[in-house]
Amino acid sequence: QSYSLSGFSPSKTRPLCHRATASLRMSKNTNCKNAIKEWMKREKAMAEMKAKEWAEKKEAGAPDEDMPLDADGQLHNPDGSVFTGPKDAKKITLIGMIPPIAKMDKQLNDLPLCEHLGLSTNNIGTIGNLKELRNLKTLSLSRNVIKALKNLDPLADTLEQLWLSYNLLEKLDGLSKLRKLRILYVANNKIADFAEFAKLKENTNLEELVAIGNPCYLASDAKTARATIIRAIPSLKMLDGTRIELSEREEAEEKKE
């Protein structure tokens, strides 16, 4: 016996599949404007859900003092402040869009208060359109197809965290002006030469680096790779998730040629 979902025969359901496929083909990428709209829809739906959950608990006898701060039906930033739209939102996550975002377009400049911008797991090849994001502290671009670090200078006075793991980076040029950069993730890229990490010496506030999974690691034993990077970046306090002890730094410096 054969059957299909919803009681339709295979011959009747096949056109629906074709229409879905055609729809996907017509829209190969998502632009930032539409991605932001989708994010707003999700945020509003989440706020409504939390408010509904609290209303049910209150009806069941929960005291007012137990009400979560974000259960009032409004949109909340991570610091608890209320926002009404993208222009006053402080954290915006456009992660894993379907279809993916391929271009960081000018719509991103309409996010003046954004402090955390998430664009991971898309199909972005070039960094750009960040000049108006004057409050941006965290930029997440992991799992894209970025080959070069460009157009980051507008973030020189604000950016503290840059997440770029699982991209196609071969070099670490383009970061020297990021004076406040503290955390950098570049694991699983295409960096083949340890000399690239010496370029990070100019980022004097850099404290944490994740770089494992690059070709240069594969060409060296783990201890030598770690010592080489520690020696190259004097300000570093944590590498690949492990704290750098004073004795370890002293040992690395002693091996300096």
C-alpha positions as MATLAB code, in Angstrom:
seq = 'QSYSLSGFSPSKTRPLCHRATASLRMSKNTNCKNAIKEWMKREKAMAEMKAKEWAEKKEAGAPDEDMPLDADGQLHNPDGSVFTGPKDAKKITLIGMIPPIAKMDKQLNDLPLCEHLGLSTNNIGTIGNLKELRNLKTLSLSRNVIKALKNLDPLADTLEQLWLSYNLLEKLDGLSKLRKLRILYVANNKIADFAEFAKLKENTNLEELVAIGNPCYLASDAKTARATIIRAIPSLKMLDGTRIELSEREEAEEKKE';
ca = [
       0.000    0.000    0.000;
       1.310    3.444   -0.872;
       0.221    6.835    0.388;
       1.465   10.407    0.722;
       1.124   13.146    3.303;
      -2.197   15.046    3.432;
      -3.864   12.342    1.402;
      -2.483   13.510   -1.942;
      -1.153   11.046   -4.443;
       2.454   11.442   -5.695;
       1.177   12.739   -9.017;
      -0.748   15.505   -7.266;
       2.041   16.566   -4.907;
       4.763   16.770   -7.563;
       3.715   20.186   -8.949;
       3.986   21.662   -5.450;
       7.621   20.557   -5.298;
       8.280   22.102   -8.688;
       6.751   25.403   -7.582;
       8.881   25.446   -4.419;
      12.016   24.754   -6.432;
      11.136   27.487   -8.915;
      10.622   29.927   -6.058;
      14.068   29.191   -4.666;
      15.651   29.632   -8.083;
      14.047   33.054   -8.524;
      15.553   34.285   -5.275;
      19.140   33.069   -5.100;
      20.243   35.585   -2.450;
      18.689   37.655    0.302;
      19.501   41.365    0.404;
      20.156   43.067    3.741;
      16.909   45.038    3.622;
      14.804   41.893    3.460;
      17.030   40.105    5.973;
      16.471   42.917    8.472;
      12.701   42.716    7.877;
      12.769   38.980    8.579;
      14.805   39.564   11.728;
      12.260   42.135   12.944;
       9.444   39.641   12.356;
      11.267   37.040   14.445;
      11.953   39.533   17.234;
       8.307   40.615   17.376;
       7.114   37.014   17.352;
       9.487   36.172   20.206;
       8.319   39.189   22.222;
       4.681   38.189   21.725;
       5.424   34.613   22.749;
       7.172   35.703   25.960;
       4.301   38.029   26.824;
       1.778   35.242   26.231;
       3.770   32.788   28.369;
       3.890   35.310   31.210;
       0.155   36.039   30.910;
      -0.549   32.318   31.326;
       1.733   32.089   34.374;
       0.133   35.167   35.920;
      -3.325   33.730   35.346;
      -2.139   30.588   37.134;
      -1.187   32.697   40.173;
       2.402   33.827   39.589;
       3.193   37.010   41.593;
       3.948   40.253   39.696;
       7.498   40.367   41.038;
       8.291   37.168   39.121;
       7.598   38.829   35.766;
      10.685   38.674   33.511;
      11.898   42.043   32.282;
      11.361   41.051   28.657;
       7.828   39.690   29.087;
       6.040   43.000   28.514;
       5.465   42.439   24.793;
       8.069   45.024   23.783;
      11.359   44.553   21.945;
      14.411   44.620   24.212;
      18.102   45.206   23.599;
      20.626   43.043   25.502;
      21.021   45.842   28.088;
      17.277   45.844   28.773;
      16.455   49.051   26.919;
      13.459   49.010   24.574;
      13.790   49.348   20.811;
      11.071   49.841   18.219;
      12.941   49.059   15.008;
      16.359   48.522   13.383;
      17.440   52.140   13.864;
      17.506   51.843   17.666;
      18.368   48.142   17.967;
      21.741   47.327   19.533;
      22.045   43.663   18.511;
      20.983   42.485   15.054;
      21.500   38.891   13.950;
      21.093   38.110   10.250;
      22.573   34.634   10.591;
      22.039   31.721    8.228;
      19.524   33.446    5.965;
      17.740   31.315    3.360;
      18.579   32.177    0.626;
      21.874   33.512    2.040;
      23.081   37.107    2.064;
      25.769   37.546   -0.602;
      26.472   41.268   -0.249;
      26.832   43.647    2.677;
      24.768   46.372    1.027;
      24.088   50.006    1.982;
      21.075   49.042    4.099;
      23.537   48.217    6.899;
      24.271   51.930    7.233;
      20.725   52.378    8.579;
      21.707   50.656   11.841;
      23.317   53.598   13.697;
      23.008   52.220   17.246;
      23.967   48.634   16.432;
      26.697   47.308   18.741;
      26.600   43.652   17.675;
      26.009   42.707   14.040;
      25.716   39.014   13.205;
      26.146   37.996    9.570;
      27.562   34.508   10.031;
      26.638   31.494    7.880;
      25.801   33.352    4.690;
      27.579   33.723    1.337;
      29.339   37.073    1.817;
      32.517   37.536   -0.195;
      33.456   41.151    0.566;
      33.240   43.270    3.710;
      31.679   46.686    3.182;
      29.079   49.372    3.960;
      30.058   49.821    7.604;
      30.925   53.529    7.679;
      27.761   54.588    9.570;
      27.961   51.850   12.210;
      29.771   54.092   14.653;
      28.786   52.111   17.736;
      29.686   48.655   16.447;
      31.656   46.583   18.964;
      31.172   43.028   17.674;
      31.104   41.964   14.022;
      30.351   38.304   13.313;
      31.227   37.106    9.796;
      32.158   33.474   10.390;
      31.222   30.828    7.805;
      31.185   33.044    4.731;
      33.497   33.186    1.681;
      35.607   36.237    2.552;
      39.085   36.245    0.998;
      40.457   39.621    2.139;
      40.080   41.984    5.089;
      38.987   45.294    3.603;
      36.823   48.304    4.488;
      37.155   47.888    8.258;
      38.794   51.280    8.922;
      35.461   52.997    9.753;
      35.313   50.755   12.836;
      38.763   51.806   14.076;
      37.528   53.469   17.266;
      34.793   51.027   18.284;
      35.292   47.430   17.124;
      36.349   45.096   19.945;
      35.487   41.658   18.562;
      35.851   40.335   15.014;
      34.690   36.784   14.240;
      35.975   35.440   10.916;
      36.447   31.696   11.364;
      35.623   29.391    8.438;
      36.312   31.831    5.612;
      38.941   31.893    2.839;
      41.473   34.301    4.343;
      45.130   33.850    3.390;
      46.452   37.108    4.856;
      45.774   39.286    7.881;
      46.273   42.695    6.311;
      43.690   45.392    6.954;
      43.380   45.152   10.737;
      46.093   47.532   11.936;
      43.763   50.515   12.435;
      41.388   48.628   14.715;
      42.779   50.169   17.879;
      40.243   48.640   20.274;
      40.281   45.115   18.876;
      40.467   42.642   21.791;
      39.170   39.388   20.329;
      39.861   37.916   16.895;
      38.624   34.565   15.591;
      40.239   33.370   12.340;
      40.189   29.593   12.808;
      39.878   27.313    9.768;
      40.889   29.785    7.087;
      43.677   29.491    4.488;
      46.549   31.119    6.409;
      49.687   29.191    5.438;
      52.424   31.454    6.832;
      52.927   32.222   10.527;
      54.361   35.590    9.457;
      50.774   36.768    8.951;
      50.216   36.721   12.702;
      53.122   39.099   13.255;
      50.971   41.754   11.552;
      48.713   41.675   14.605;
      51.472   43.160   16.745;
      50.064   46.566   15.804;
      46.783   45.699   17.524;
      48.136   46.445   20.969;
      44.851   45.669   22.774;
      44.457   42.217   21.207;
      44.063   39.723   24.065;
      42.354   36.677   22.584;
      43.022   34.894   19.296;
      41.624   31.671   17.842;
      43.623   30.561   14.809;
      43.635   26.772   14.922;
      42.749   24.876   11.758;
      44.825   26.990    9.377;
      47.372   25.324    7.039;
      50.317   26.774    8.970;
      49.263   24.689   11.987;
      49.314   21.532    9.892;
      52.889   22.229    8.806;
      54.118   22.413   12.405;
      53.679   20.573   15.687;
      51.146   22.104   18.080;
      53.680   23.351   20.630;
      55.855   25.096   18.035;
      52.805   26.670   16.377;
      51.596   28.021   19.694;
      55.004   29.386   20.687;
      55.427   31.090   17.313;
      52.154   32.995   17.628;
      52.721   33.888   21.287;
      56.097   35.317   20.349;
      54.602   37.315   17.479;
      51.865   39.041   19.509;
      53.117   40.504   22.815;
      49.658   41.591   24.029;
      48.038   38.160   23.655;
      46.613   36.564   26.831;
      44.646   33.646   25.384;
      45.314   31.517   22.301;
      42.957   28.883   20.876;
      40.903   28.860   24.045;
      43.849   28.327   26.425;
      45.276   31.022   28.664;
      48.911   31.993   28.084;
      50.848   31.671   31.319;
      53.807   33.931   32.042;
      56.163   30.952   32.048;
      54.885   29.901   28.622;
      55.501   33.367   27.192;
      58.993   33.477   28.681;
      59.786   30.094   27.155;
      58.502   31.231   23.755;
      60.624   34.377   23.901;
      63.715   32.342   24.789;
      63.293   30.317   21.612;
      63.244   33.457   19.499;
      65.853   33.180   16.788;
];
